[in-house]
């Protein structure tokens, strides 16, 4: 699967997951709101039936209930239709607002019973309950018509709960004729007791007393109501999923478009690097990719360009090396061939001096080949090292002794100076080879009467070895090329005086393998100093 498809699939998965989570949270929130709405509706139903019951209980009549119905409809937003059990319409909120009454809801109507609950005292003997209940019936028959009369007369009515749960009515205005209504209520105590006494034979007399009480006051109490709420075919509060689905689809579409734009932005430089890498593999080492920005893709492009530059530089170095090797071997081999052909043809006599010269030339070529082999092994990490503890002062003295004869022949003073003892873990032979290459280079570039000094300076956990000469020095512009293979500061310098041109390269690689550093400082006309820094044991 391509990167674009993988990126698109990943972003789609993330988008779908986020969308699903958002939709789930939205559905959950809206469902909670629906439940809250249902609970609020139940509270509204409780409020409506409670206030209507309170009105009937307070006023003893349903006269004037329309104002209460209108207020409840306005406060709750419900359509309210109030009728008696026999179907007589008392109030309709649609009609009260001047609207054509709509069909009522198919839900069963709510029942409202304004009759009081008989509350018999618990601290009296049950045998007294029928007499107390008959007294409550008489009380209700007196107060309820009086409250109804006050309401019809327009006088204010205040009702509180009195003894045994019966209403106690107080007039808030003058209505003289209503007192007469109160006094005209009949007394049916004997009939009431006759209806109540059988209840005492029941295992639970109180429910029976309540039923008998309701039957005896039925002619006085306002009729029970049937309250219808809502409108027929009105949709209940439900979740509208269309906005949620639309939002989810929009989020998913935005994620897909973002994935396409992201994959395009990412793949454009990757395609450029792929094309450049393909051409690089086909031999076009000058290929580079355009880079802009500071993100990871830009860093990848810069890394690719550095890699391509390294490959090109390595290829050019390899070509130069091949040319340098051919140049180094062509002239001596041509000389050897010419002398050998002359000897074969009898043109030249095989004198001892000539044979010695040919042998020396062959040994020089052998040394170049050996140096090339050592350098190739060292750069490939295949050069063998046998490490042990080496005392550097002794190593410097041994190196001085080895080159003393060469220094004496060139009339150069070669000395070793140590400022203390220092032991390192190294291959003594290879380390001496690197040091010898530096000393040999210093002797070749130091004129007669000059000095080459091997100096050892311990420095804490490090040790510094310097090879100092008083030679001609190296110009600053030549220092960066000093360790290049076959490079010589003096182009006119031949192999007899300039060496193979590989000694410094070999020395640097050997010291790198010993985790040491090799630096050079030089002043033209004063001399050159090579500085080696190693870690002590």
Secondary structure, 3 states (H helix, E strand, C coil): CCHHHHHHHHHHHHHHHHHHHHHHHHHHHHHHHHHHHHHHHHHHHHHHHHHHHHHHHHHCCCCCHHHHHHHHHHHHCCCEEEEECCCCEEEEHHHHCCCCCCCECCCCCEEECCCCCCCCCCCCCHHHHHHHHHHHHHHHHHHHHHHHHHHHHCCCEEEEECHHHCEEEEECCCCHHHHHHHHCCCCCHHHHHHHHHHHHHCCCHHHHHHHHHHHHCCCCCCCCEEEEECECCCCCCCCCHHHHHHHHHHHHHHHHHHHHHHHHHHHHHHHHHHHHHHHHHCCCCCCCCCCCCCCHHHHHHHHHHHHHHHHHHHHHHHHHHHHHHHHHHHHHHHHHHHHHHHHHHCCCCCCHHHHHHHHHHHHHHHHHHHHHHHHHHHHCCCCCCCCEEEEHHHHHHHHHHHCHHHHHHCCCEEEEEECCCCEEEECHHHHHHHHHHHHHHHHHCCCCCCEEEEEEEEECCEEEEEEEECCCCCCHHHHCCCCCCCCCCCCCCCHHHHCCCCHHHHHHHHHHHCCCEEEEEEECCCEEEEEEEEECC
